[in-house]
């Protein structure tokens, strides 16, 4: 049970690491959190940034369009 600031710092550290799995964890965690309660503006911005980064990486790795990567991620998070 971390404070908002601690969660934010941990997620930012994961994103700055540049690791694909860490970015995926941020997307997953913030998406799940948003289902329980609305994200504050900073968290929403972080989720958007993390998702854009993850979509870009996934599309390059799999050789698919960014739209296809977005759809793949969205279906995995349902």
N, C-alpha and C positions, 0 to 999 in steps of 0.2 A: 504494500500500500504506500506508494510514493506520492509525494506532493506533485502538484501540477508542474512546478518549476523543475523538479528532479526528473520527471517523465520527459519534459521538453528537452532538457539537457542530454538525457540518455538517447533520445531519438535523434537529436542533432549530431551527436557523436557517431551514431550508426550511419547517418547519411554522409557525413564527412569522411568516413572510412573508405567510401567508394566500393564497398563489397556488395555484390548483388543480393546475397542472402540477407544482409543487414537492411538494405533498402526494402526488400520484400517484407521483412518483419515490421518495419515502420508502417508500410501500407496496410498490412494485415491488422496490426494493433490499433491504429487510428480508425480504420474502417469499422472494426468491431466496437470500439469505444463510441463511435458516432451513432451506432444503433441503440446504445443505451441512453445517451444524452447528447444534446447538440455540442459540437466542438466549438471552442472559443475561436476567435478570428486567427490567432497565431497557430493553433493546432490545425485549423482548416487549411491555412496557407501551407503548412508543413506537409499535410497529406497531399495536397495538390502537387507540390514540388516533388515529393517522393514518388508519387504515381507517374508523373511525367518522366522522371529519371528511369524508373523501372520499365515503363513502356518502351522508352528508347532503347534500353539495353536488351530487353526481351525481343524486340523487333529485329535488332541486329543479329543476335545470337541465333534466332530461329529462321531468319530470312523471310520475315512476314512484314506486312504493313503495320504502321502504328495503330490503325483502326482495329486490325485483327488482334494485335497484342492487347489492346484495351479490352476488347471483347473477351479474350482468353482470361485476363485478370479478373474482370467483372464476374464471369461465370464461375471462376474458382472461389470467389469471395461470397457466393450466395449460400 
